[in-house]
Amino acid sequence: MSPAKKKISVRPVNKPKRVYKKPYNEKHIIGFLFSISFCLTLFLGSLLLVLSLLKVPDIRSIAEYQPAQASEILDRNGIVIERIFTENRTVVPLSAMPVYLPQAFVAAEDSRFYTHPGLDLWSVFRAAINNMRSGRRGQGGSTITQQVARSLLLTPEKTYLRKFKEAILAWRIDTLLSKDDILHIYLNQIYLGNGAYGVEAAAQVYFGKNARNLSLGEAAILAGLPQAPSRYSPDRHLSAARARQRYVLNRMVANEYVNEEAARSAYNSPVRIAENNINKRAVNGYFVQLVKKQAEKILGSSLNRAGVRIRTTMDSAQQKQAADALMDGLKASFPGDKKIQGAFVSLDACNGRVRALVGGRDFNISAFDRSTQARRSAGSLFKPLLYAAAFENGYTPDSTMFDSPLSIAGHNGKTWKPKNFTGKHYGETSLREALVFSRNIIAIKLLRKIGVKRVQAIAERFGIRPPITADLSLALGATGVSLLEITAAYSPFVCEGNYYSPTLISSIDSNDGKKIFRAKPIARQVVQKHVANTMKNLLSEVIQRGTGKRAAGITGLTGGKTGTTNKNRDAWFVGFSGQRVSGVWLGYDDNKSMGRGKSGGVVAAPIWHNFMSRAAKP
């Protein structure tokens, strides 16, 4: 019998009772949302508290980037001759830079600039590894955006807290501004050594040109400066700057901004560093000093933070020629004497634009401007104004007077016995001969005939500032004048009787191109045309056969007049060639005698000739 099959009983399993949850009601939903809101509020509040404790600056000011800018003084051809600043900076847009200039900075400083969000974690990691290997914090891995944040919003201290702030700010700046906006700020803000902030100022300081005119090689040198501006300064450490230039050019090739051939050509090009500012100031200082005073008077404010562009009337080439001619003349006539001083001015007679103005031997040694601030006795240089007044009142060059000894009783009981420069008397003398050979006795008698007041009046019309001597010594130039005003006083003889006030500033614009000031030459008829032409011809004779013969030999119509004061304290020459009028003064600041034979015709006229024979026509 087969065993009975065992019946497997299945015990019932005690199943848990199914619980049916009730749907969420409004209270549950509100509570859930409140919890989320509370957590978010707590998180954001904590974040704001951290940011507040970190004192992370507001970045909104960066979007309205308006830093202090330098004011620029330019010559007539747009060459920058001086920059005035609190910070030496001129903001220029990316569009005013050659395309390879920003590329050079990106390649050298932040090759992933266009792809990272303000922070480059790979660069930070690489810098950290290098720092650990070297045992010091030498590399920071900062992006261009971080450098902008640091420069505009943070202190330069090297701490991890500052680096954390810098990272936060860089990320926020990258979300606020476009890459081009960030690069624009960076290239105008970065310090590049020698007091230059931004690429425009650096281009002027190192290469004497605008950023838009930089070559690829020059751009690479500037792009190598941010790491260590003093170490790589091309004007002091050219070999180090060139090594850094090579690195930048290689990085540009690696980033495919330029090809190898262009990089090699740029590196092989010679580097021409701009002339030292000290040397330029020695030549241009007096002109620039006067321009600054006039510009601040026009603007009513200091130029340090004005950010204006002042175009002057200076011709830089002629300014250099004037300074050289003056120094050459001083050395030739007073060898080894460094105390003898001089001044030189040159202007376009028929518009008053001053092309050159030198107020002394060296502006760096003495800033006293002997062309405008010194008022010295004019000597015989004043006589053409006397003769012009005489010709206005019926006299002619052929009118005669008797040259004989003269005694004039003074108010103090003393008798004045003037003499001719030669000590001789010449009897019956025409006014033509008297002017050409500068006869003192005839000049005094002529002044006595036409009256002191008439001569004072014409002198004021010709730009001579009062007070003007009110006695007969005026005939011999015993009144104080500046070189600039007496030189300008000769311009009516060239311009058919029209006088133009001397002008040093042509225009003033803001750096964004807004017009602020425009000079407009205004002619004043100060003497009749026939009188002016008569004087022009007589002054021509002075050079041809009179006291100014050492100024002869220049092509075209020239004319002028010598001047020498008592005991040869002052030597003058003012003359014209075409429509250019130039004047020279020599003397000592303490008014001592220059010595025997040092007359205007001997020591001043050759300087005038040296300059006028080389200076370009207006």
C-alpha positions as CSV (number, residue, x, y, z in Angstrom):
1,M,0.0,0.0,0.0
2,S,1.4,3.2,-1.1
3,P,1.9,5.6,1.6
4,A,-0.8,8.1,1.8
5,K,0.0,11.5,0.3
6,K,0.7,14.0,3.0
7,K,-1.7,16.8,2.7
8,I,0.0,20.1,2.8
9,S,-2.1,22.6,4.6
10,V,-1.6,26.2,3.9
11,R,-2.1,28.4,6.8
12,P,-3.8,31.6,6.2
13,V,-1.4,34.5,6.3
14,N,-2.5,37.4,8.5
15,K,-2.5,40.2,5.9
16,P,-2.1,43.7,7.2
17,K,-5.1,45.8,6.8
18,R,-4.9,48.2,3.8
19,V,-4.8,51.7,4.9
20,Y,-6.2,54.3,2.5
21,K,-4.5,57.7,3.0
22,K,-6.6,60.7,2.6
23,P,-5.6,63.1,-0.2
24,Y,-3.5,66.2,0.9
25,N,-5.6,69.0,2.0
26,E,-4.8,72.7,1.8
27,K,-3.2,72.8,5.2
28,H,-0.7,70.2,4.1
29,I,0.2,72.0,0.9
30,I,0.6,75.3,2.7
31,G,2.8,73.7,5.3
32,F,4.9,72.1,2.7
33,L,5.4,75.3,0.7
34,F,6.1,77.2,3.9
35,S,8.9,74.7,4.8
36,I,10.4,75.0,1.3
37,S,10.2,78.8,1.5
38,F,11.7,78.8,5.0
39,C,14.6,76.7,3.8
40,L,15.2,78.9,0.8
41,T,15.0,82.0,2.9
42,L,17.4,80.6,5.4
43,F,19.8,79.6,2.6
44,L,19.6,82.9,0.9
45,G,19.8,84.8,4.1
46,S,22.8,82.8,5.2
47,L,24.4,83.5,1.8
48,L,23.7,87.2,2.0
49,L,25.0,87.2,5.6
50,V,28.2,85.5,4.4
51,L,28.5,88.0,1.5
52,S,27.8,90.8,4.0
53,L,30.5,89.5,6.4
54,L,32.9,89.2,3.5
55,K,32.0,92.7,2.4
56,V,31.8,91.8,-1.3
57,P,31.4,95.1,-3.2
58,D,28.6,96.0,-5.5
59,I,29.5,95.4,-9.1
60,R,27.0,97.7,-10.7
61,S,29.5,100.5,-10.9
62,I,31.6,98.4,-13.3
63,A,28.9,98.6,-15.9
64,E,29.3,102.4,-15.9
65,Y,33.1,102.4,-16.2
66,Q,34.2,106.0,-16.1
67,P,37.7,106.3,-14.5
68,A,39.8,109.4,-14.1
69,Q,41.5,110.2,-17.4
70,A,44.6,112.1,-18.4
71,S,44.3,115.3,-20.3
72,E,46.5,115.3,-23.4
73,I,48.3,118.2,-25.0
74,L,49.0,117.7,-28.7
75,D,51.0,119.6,-31.2
76,R,49.5,121.0,-34.5
77,N,49.9,117.6,-36.1
78,G,48.2,115.6,-33.4
79,I,51.4,114.3,-31.7
80,V,51.1,114.1,-27.9
81,I,53.6,116.4,-26.3
82,E,52.4,116.2,-22.7
83,R,49.9,114.3,-20.5
84,I,48.5,115.7,-17.3
85,F,46.9,113.3,-14.8
86,T,46.2,112.0,-11.4
87,E,46.3,108.6,-13.1
88,N,47.9,108.5,-16.5
89,R,45.0,107.0,-18.4
90,T,43.1,107.6,-21.7
91,V,40.1,105.4,-22.3
92,V,39.9,104.1,-25.8
93,P,37.4,101.5,-27.3
94,L,38.4,98.2,-28.6
95,S,37.6,99.5,-32.1
96,A,40.4,102.0,-31.7
97,M,43.0,99.2,-31.2
98,P,44.6,96.9,-33.7
99,V,42.9,93.5,-33.5
100,Y,46.1,91.9,-32.4
101,L,46.5,94.1,-29.3
102,P,43.7,92.6,-27.2
103,Q,44.6,89.2,-28.7
104,A,48.1,89.5,-27.3
105,F,46.8,90.2,-23.8
106,V,44.3,87.3,-23.9
107,A,47.1,84.9,-25.2
108,A,49.5,86.0,-22.5
109,E,47.2,86.4,-19.5
110,D,44.0,84.3,-20.0
111,S,43.9,82.0,-23.1
112,R,40.5,80.5,-22.1
113,F,39.0,84.0,-21.5
114,Y,36.2,83.5,-24.1
115,T,35.1,80.1,-22.8
116,H,35.3,80.2,-19.0
117,P,32.6,81.9,-16.8
118,G,35.0,84.4,-15.2
119,L,36.9,81.7,-13.4
120,D,39.3,79.2,-14.9
121,L,39.4,76.2,-12.5
122,W,42.1,74.4,-14.5
123,S,44.4,77.5,-14.2
124,V,43.7,77.7,-10.5
125,F,44.5,74.0,-10.0
126,R,47.7,74.4,-12.1
127,A,48.8,77.4,-10.1
128,A,48.1,75.6,-6.8
129,I,50.3,72.7,-7.9
130,N,53.1,75.0,-8.9
131,N,52.8,76.9,-5.6
132,M,53.0,73.7,-3.6
133,R,56.1,72.7,-5.5
134,S,57.8,76.0,-5.0
135,G,56.6,76.4,-1.4
136,R,55.3,79.9,-2.0
137,R,52.3,81.7,-3.4
138,G,53.9,82.8,-6.7
139,Q,51.1,82.1,-9.1
140,G,47.5,83.0,-8.7
141,G,45.8,81.7,-11.8
142,S,43.8,84.9,-12.1
143,T,41.7,85.4,-15.2
144,I,41.3,88.7,-16.9
145,T,37.9,89.0,-15.2
146,Q,39.4,88.5,-11.8
147,Q,42.0,91.1,-12.5
148,V,39.3,93.6,-13.4
149,A,37.5,92.7,-10.1
150,R,40.7,93.1,-8.2
151,S,41.7,96.4,-9.8
152,L,38.3,98.1,-9.5
153,L,36.7,96.6,-6.4
154,L,39.4,95.1,-4.1
155,T,42.6,95.8,-2.4
156,P,45.9,94.3,-3.7
157,E,46.5,92.2,-0.5
158,K,47.4,88.6,-1.1
159,T,45.1,86.6,1.1
160,Y,42.8,83.6,0.5
161,L,39.8,85.6,1.7
162,R,40.5,88.2,-0.9
163,K,40.9,85.5,-3.6
164,F,37.5,84.1,-2.5
165,K,35.9,87.5,-2.9
166,E,37.6,87.9,-6.2
167,A,36.2,84.6,-7.5
168,I,32.7,85.6,-6.5
169,L,33.0,89.0,-8.1
170,A,34.5,87.6,-11.3
171,W,31.6,85.2,-11.7
172,R,29.1,88.0,-11.1
173,I,30.9,90.3,-13.6
174,D,30.9,87.6,-16.2
175,T,27.2,87.3,-15.9
176,L,26.6,91.1,-16.0
177,L,28.9,92.1,-18.9
178,S,29.9,90.7,-22.3
179,K,33.4,89.4,-22.9
180,D,34.2,92.5,-25.0
181,D,33.0,94.8,-22.3
182,I,35.2,93.1,-19.8
183,L,38.2,93.2,-22.1
184,H,37.5,96.9,-22.8
185,I,37.7,97.7,-19.1
186,Y,40.8,95.5,-18.6
187,L,42.8,97.1,-21.4
188,N,42.0,100.6,-20.1
189,Q,42.5,99.8,-16.4
190,I,45.5,97.6,-16.2
191,Y,48.7,99.1,-14.8
192,L,51.6,98.8,-17.2
193,G,54.5,100.6,-15.4
194,N,56.1,104.0,-15.6
195,G,52.8,105.6,-14.3
196,A,50.8,104.3,-17.3
197,Y,47.3,102.9,-16.8
198,G,45.8,101.2,-19.8
199,V,47.2,100.5,-23.3
200,E,46.8,104.0,-24.7
201,A,48.9,105.6,-21.9
202,A,51.4,102.8,-22.1
203,A,51.7,103.2,-25.9
204,Q,52.5,106.9,-25.4
205,V,54.9,106.4,-22.6
206,Y,57.0,103.6,-24.2
207,F,56.6,104.2,-27.9
208,G,55.4,107.8,-28.3
209,K,52.3,106.8,-30.3
210,N,48.6,106.0,-30.0
211,A,47.6,102.5,-29.3
212,R,45.9,102.2,-32.7
213,N,49.4,102.7,-34.3
214,L,51.2,99.9,-32.4
215,S,52.9,97.2,-34.4
216,L,52.4,93.5,-33.5
217,G,55.9,93.5,-31.8
218,E,55.0,96.5,-29.7
219,A,51.7,95.1,-28.7
220,A,53.4,91.9,-27.6
221,I,55.8,93.9,-25.4
222,L,52.9,95.7,-23.7
223,A,51.0,92.4,-23.2
224,G,54.1,91.1,-21.4
225,L,54.0,93.8,-18.8
226,P,51.1,93.0,-16.4
227,Q,53.0,90.2,-14.6
228,A,55.9,92.5,-13.5
229,P,55.8,96.0,-15.1
230,S,59.0,97.2,-13.6
231,R,60.9,94.0,-14.4
232,Y,59.8,93.9,-18.0
233,S,59.9,97.7,-18.7
234,P,61.3,98.1,-22.2
235,D,62.9,101.5,-21.5
236,R,64.9,100.1,-18.6
237,H,65.2,96.4,-19.1
238,L,64.9,95.9,-22.8
239,S,66.4,92.4,-22.9
240,A,63.9,91.1,-20.3
241,A,61.1,92.8,-22.2
242,R,62.2,91.1,-25.4
243,A,62.3,87.7,-23.7
244,R,58.8,88.3,-22.5
245,Q,57.8,89.5,-25.9
246,R,58.9,86.2,-27.4
247,Y,56.8,84.3,-24.9
248,V,53.7,86.4,-25.8
249,L,54.2,85.9,-29.5
250,N,54.6,82.2,-29.0
251,R,51.3,82.1,-27.1
252,M,49.6,84.0,-29.9
253,V,50.8,81.4,-32.4
254,A,49.6,78.6,-30.1
255,N,46.2,80.3,-29.9
256,E,46.1,80.7,-33.6
257,Y,45.9,84.5,-33.5
258,V,48.9,84.9,-35.7
259,N,51.0,82.6,-37.8
260,E,54.6,81.7,-37.1
261,E,55.9,83.9,-39.9
262,A,54.1,87.0,-38.6
263,A,55.4,86.3,-35.1
264,R,58.9,85.8,-36.2
265,S,58.8,89.1,-38.2
266,A,57.4,91.0,-35.3
267,Y,60.2,89.7,-33.0
268,N,62.9,90.5,-35.5
269,S,61.6,94.1,-35.9
270,P,63.7,96.7,-34.0
271,V,62.2,98.2,-30.9
272,R,62.2,102.0,-30.8
273,I,61.6,103.4,-27.4
274,A,60.1,106.9,-27.1
275,E,62.4,109.8,-26.1
276,N,62.8,110.3,-22.4
277,N,60.2,112.6,-20.9
278,I,62.9,114.6,-19.1
279,N,64.5,115.4,-22.4
280,K,61.1,116.3,-24.0
281,R,60.3,118.6,-21.1
282,A,63.5,120.5,-21.4
283,V,62.5,121.4,-25.0
284,N,58.7,121.7,-24.7
285,G,58.3,122.7,-21.0
286,Y,57.8,126.4,-21.4
287,F,55.3,126.0,-24.2
288,V,53.3,123.4,-22.3
289,Q,53.4,125.4,-19.1
290,L,51.8,128.3,-20.8
291,V,49.2,126.1,-22.5
292,K,48.2,124.6,-19.1
293,K,47.6,128.0,-17.6
294,Q,45.5,129.1,-20.6
295,A,43.5,125.9,-20.8
296,E,42.7,125.9,-17.0
297,K,41.5,129.5,-17.4
298,I,39.3,128.5,-20.3
299,L,37.9,125.4,-18.5
300,G,37.7,126.9,-15.1
301,S,39.2,123.7,-13.5
302,S,42.3,121.7,-13.1
303,L,43.5,119.5,-16.0
304,N,44.5,116.6,-13.7
305,R,41.1,114.9,-13.9
306,A,39.5,116.8,-16.8
307,G,40.2,114.2,-19.4
308,V,40.4,116.7,-22.3
309,R,42.4,116.8,-25.5
310,I,44.1,120.2,-26.1
311,R,45.4,120.7,-29.6
312,T,48.0,123.4,-29.7
313,T,49.6,125.5,-32.4
314,M,53.1,124.1,-31.7
315,D,55.1,122.6,-34.5
316,S,57.2,120.0,-32.7
317,A,59.9,120.0,-35.4
318,Q,60.2,123.8,-35.2
319,Q,60.1,123.8,-31.4
320,K,63.1,121.5,-31.4
321,Q,64.9,123.7,-34.0
322,A,64.2,126.8,-31.9
323,A,65.6,125.1,-28.8
324,D,68.7,123.9,-30.7
325,A,69.3,127.3,-32.4
326,L,69.1,129.1,-29.0
327,M,71.5,126.7,-27.3
328,D,73.9,126.7,-30.2
329,G,74.0,130.5,-30.2
330,L,74.5,130.7,-26.4
331,K,77.4,128.2,-26.6
332,A,79.0,130.1,-29.5
333,S,78.8,133.6,-28.0
334,F,79.3,132.6,-24.3
335,P,81.4,129.4,-24.3
336,G,81.3,127.7,-20.9
337,D,78.8,130.2,-19.4
338,K,75.8,128.3,-18.1
339,K,74.2,131.4,-16.4
340,I,73.6,133.3,-19.6
341,Q,69.9,132.9,-20.6
342,G,67.9,133.3,-23.7
343,A,64.4,133.0,-25.2
344,F,63.0,132.4,-28.6
345,V,59.5,132.6,-30.1
346,S,58.2,132.1,-33.6
347,L,54.6,132.6,-34.9
348,D,52.6,132.8,-38.1
349,A,52.2,136.6,-38.4
350,C,48.8,136.6,-40.2
351,N,46.9,134.3,-37.8
352,G,48.9,134.7,-34.5
353,R,49.5,130.9,-34.1
354,V,52.7,130.4,-32.1
355,R,54.8,127.6,-33.7
356,A,57.7,127.6,-31.2
357,L,58.2,129.1,-27.8
358,V,61.4,128.6,-25.7
359,G,61.6,130.4,-22.4
360,G,65.1,129.5,-21.3
361,R,68.1,127.1,-21.5
362,D,66.4,124.2,-19.8
363,F,62.9,124.0,-18.3
364,N,64.0,121.2,-16.0
365,I,66.5,123.5,-14.4
366,S,64.5,126.8,-14.4
367,A,60.7,127.0,-15.1
368,F,60.8,130.8,-15.2
369,D,59.6,131.7,-18.7
370,R,61.7,134.5,-20.2
371,S,59.5,134.7,-23.3
372,T,56.4,135.7,-21.4
373,Q,57.1,136.3,-17.7
374,A,60.2,138.5,-18.1
375,R,59.7,142.1,-19.0
376,R,62.9,143.7,-20.2
377,S,63.7,147.0,-21.8
378,A,63.1,146.7,-25.5
379,G,66.0,149.0,-26.6
380,S,66.0,149.9,-30.3
381,L,63.5,147.0,-31.0
382,F,60.8,149.6,-30.0
383,K,61.8,152.1,-32.8
384,P,59.7,150.6,-35.6
385,L,56.6,151.4,-33.5
386,L,57.8,155.0,-33.2
387,Y,58.5,155.3,-36.9
388,A,55.1,153.8,-37.7
389,A,53.4,156.5,-35.6
390,A,55.5,159.1,-37.4
391,F,54.4,157.9,-40.8
392,E,50.8,157.9,-39.7
393,N,51.3,161.6,-38.9
394,G,52.6,162.8,-42.2
395,Y,56.3,161.9,-42.1
396,T,57.9,159.8,-44.8
397,P,61.1,157.8,-45.1
398,D,62.7,160.7,-46.9
399,S,61.8,163.2,-44.2
400,T,65.0,164.5,-42.6
401,M,66.2,165.7,-39.2
402,F,69.6,166.9,-38.0
403,D,71.7,164.5,-36.0
404,S,73.6,166.6,-33.5
405,P,74.4,166.5,-29.8
406,L,71.4,166.6,-27.5
407,S,70.9,167.7,-23.9
408,I,67.6,167.3,-22.1
409,A,66.9,168.6,-18.7
410,G,65.3,166.1,-16.4
411,H,62.7,166.6,-13.6
412,N,65.3,165.7,-11.0
413,G,67.6,168.5,-12.1
414,K,70.0,166.2,-14.0
415,T,70.7,166.6,-17.7
416,W,70.3,163.7,-20.0
417,K,72.8,163.6,-22.9
418,P,71.8,160.6,-25.1
419,K,74.3,159.3,-27.7
420,N,74.2,157.2,-30.8
421,F,75.5,153.6,-30.4
422,T,78.6,154.6,-32.4
423,G,79.2,157.7,-30.4
424,K,79.2,159.8,-33.6
425,H,76.8,162.4,-35.1
426,Y,75.7,162.4,-38.8
427,G,74.2,165.8,-39.4
428,E,71.2,165.9,-41.8
429,T,69.7,162.4,-41.8
430,S,66.7,160.9,-43.5
431,L,64.3,158.8,-41.4
432,R,65.2,155.9,-43.6
433,E,68.8,156.0,-42.7
434,A,68.0,156.7,-39.1
435,L,66.0,153.5,-38.8
436,V,68.2,151.3,-40.8
437,F,71.3,152.3,-38.8
438,S,69.4,152.8,-35.5
439,R,70.3,156.4,-34.8
440,N,69.2,157.3,-31.3
441,I,69.4,161.1,-31.6
442,I,66.9,161.2,-34.5
443,A,64.6,158.8,-32.7
444,I,64.4,161.1,-29.6
445,K,63.9,164.2,-31.7
446,L,61.1,162.4,-33.7
447,L,59.3,161.3,-30.5
448,R,59.5,164.9,-29.2
449,K,57.9,166.1,-32.5
450,I,54.9,163.7,-32.7
451,G,54.3,163.3,-29.0
452,V,54.7,160.6,-26.4
453,K,51.0,159.9,-26.2
454,R,50.7,159.0,-29.8
455,V,53.5,156.5,-29.6
456,Q,52.0,155.0,-26.4
457,A,48.7,154.6,-28.2
458,I,50.1,152.9,-31.2
459,A,52.2,150.6,-29.0
460,E,49.0,149.5,-27.2
461,R,47.3,148.9,-30.5
462,F,50.2,146.7,-31.4
463,G,49.8,144.5,-28.3
464,I,52.3,146.1,-25.9
465,R,50.8,146.0,-22.4
466,P,50.8,149.1,-20.2
467,P,52.4,150.7,-18.3
468,I,54.4,152.2,-21.2
469,T,57.1,154.7,-20.4
470,A,55.7,158.3,-20.6
471,D,58.9,160.3,-21.4
472,L,61.4,160.7,-24.2
473,S,63.4,157.6,-23.1
474,L,60.6,155.7,-24.8
475,A,62.3,156.5,-28.1
476,L,65.2,154.2,-27.0
477,G,62.9,151.4,-25.8
478,A,63.1,152.2,-22.1
479,T,59.9,150.3,-21.5
480,G,59.4,146.7,-20.4
481,V,58.1,144.2,-22.9
482,S,58.0,140.4,-23.1
483,L,59.6,138.7,-26.1
484,L,56.2,137.2,-27.2
485,E,54.4,140.5,-27.2
486,I,57.2,142.5,-29.0
487,T,57.5,139.7,-31.6
488,A,53.8,139.7,-32.3
489,A,53.9,143.6,-32.5
490,Y,55.9,143.2,-35.7
491,S,53.2,141.1,-37.4
492,P,51.2,144.1,-38.7
493,F,54.2,145.1,-40.8
494,V,53.9,141.7,-42.6
495,C,50.0,141.5,-42.7
496,E,49.1,144.9,-44.3
497,G,48.5,146.5,-40.9
498,N,46.5,143.7,-39.3
499,Y,47.3,142.5,-35.8
500,Y,46.5,139.0,-34.5
501,S,46.8,138.1,-30.8
502,P,49.3,135.3,-30.2
503,T,47.5,132.0,-29.9
504,L,48.8,128.7,-28.4
505,I,45.6,126.7,-28.2
506,S,43.7,125.8,-31.3
507,S,40.9,123.6,-29.7
508,I,39.9,121.7,-26.6
509,D,37.7,118.6,-26.9
510,S,36.6,116.0,-24.3
511,N,38.1,112.6,-24.8
512,D,34.8,111.4,-26.3
513,G,35.0,114.1,-29.0
514,K,32.7,116.8,-27.5
515,K,33.8,120.2,-28.7
516,I,34.6,122.5,-25.7
517,F,36.6,125.4,-27.3
518,R,37.7,126.6,-30.7
519,A,40.1,129.5,-31.3
520,K,39.2,131.9,-34.1
521,P,41.9,134.2,-35.3
522,I,40.6,137.8,-35.3
523,A,42.3,140.5,-37.3
524,R,42.5,144.1,-35.9
525,Q,43.5,146.8,-38.3
526,V,46.0,148.7,-36.1
527,V,47.9,150.7,-38.7
528,Q,47.2,151.9,-42.3
529,K,48.1,149.5,-45.0
530,H,50.6,151.9,-46.7
531,V,52.3,152.5,-43.4
532,A,52.7,148.8,-42.8
533,N,54.2,148.3,-46.3
534,T,56.6,151.2,-45.8
535,M,57.8,149.7,-42.6
536,K,58.1,146.3,-44.1
537,N,60.5,147.6,-46.8
538,L,62.5,149.6,-44.3
539,L,63.0,146.6,-42.0
540,S,64.1,144.7,-45.1
541,E,66.9,147.3,-45.5
542,V,67.9,146.8,-41.9
543,I,69.0,143.2,-42.8
544,Q,70.4,144.1,-46.2
545,R,72.7,146.9,-45.2
546,G,72.0,148.0,-41.6
547,T,72.5,146.7,-38.1
548,G,70.9,143.3,-38.9
549,K,73.3,142.2,-41.6
550,R,74.1,139.0,-39.7
551,A,70.6,137.9,-40.3
552,A,70.9,138.2,-44.1
553,G,71.1,135.3,-46.6
554,I,67.7,133.7,-46.3
555,T,65.8,133.2,-49.5
556,G,62.8,135.5,-50.1
557,L,61.9,138.8,-48.5
558,T,63.2,139.2,-45.0
559,G,63.4,142.1,-42.6
560,G,63.9,142.8,-38.9
561,K,65.4,145.0,-36.2
562,T,68.1,144.7,-33.7
563,G,67.9,145.9,-30.1
564,T,70.5,146.4,-27.4
565,T,70.0,148.1,-24.0
566,N,72.5,150.0,-21.8
567,K,75.7,148.2,-21.0
568,N,74.6,145.3,-23.2
569,R,72.2,144.0,-20.6
570,D,69.8,142.8,-23.3
571,A,70.3,141.7,-26.8
572,W,67.3,141.4,-29.1
573,F,66.4,140.6,-32.7
574,V,62.9,140.3,-34.2
575,G,62.4,139.7,-37.9
576,F,60.2,138.2,-40.6
577,S,60.7,135.8,-43.5
578,G,57.6,135.5,-45.6
579,Q,54.7,135.5,-43.1
580,R,56.8,134.0,-40.3
581,V,57.9,136.3,-37.5
582,S,60.4,135.2,-34.9
583,G,62.1,136.9,-32.0
584,V,65.3,136.3,-29.9
585,W,66.3,137.7,-26.5
586,L,69.6,137.1,-24.6
587,G,70.7,138.3,-21.2
588,Y,71.3,137.4,-17.6
589,D,68.5,137.0,-15.1
590,D,70.2,139.3,-12.6
591,N,70.4,142.0,-15.4
592,K,74.2,142.3,-15.4
593,S,76.1,143.2,-18.5
594,M,76.8,140.6,-21.1
595,G,80.1,142.3,-21.9
596,R,81.6,144.4,-24.6
597,G,80.4,143.8,-28.1
598,K,77.4,141.6,-27.1
599,S,74.8,143.6,-29.1
600,G,71.6,142.3,-30.7
601,G,73.2,142.4,-34.1
602,V,76.2,140.3,-33.0
603,V,74.7,137.6,-30.7
604,A,70.9,137.6,-31.3
605,A,70.7,138.0,-35.1
606,P,72.7,134.8,-35.8
607,I,70.3,132.7,-33.7
608,W,67.4,134.1,-35.6
609,H,69.2,133.3,-38.9
610,N,70.0,129.8,-37.8
611,F,66.4,129.0,-37.0
612,M,64.7,130.8,-40.0
613,S,67.0,129.2,-42.5
614,R,65.8,125.8,-41.4
615,A,62.2,126.3,-40.3
616,A,59.5,125.2,-42.7
617,K,57.2,127.9,-44.2
618,P,53.8,128.4,-42.4
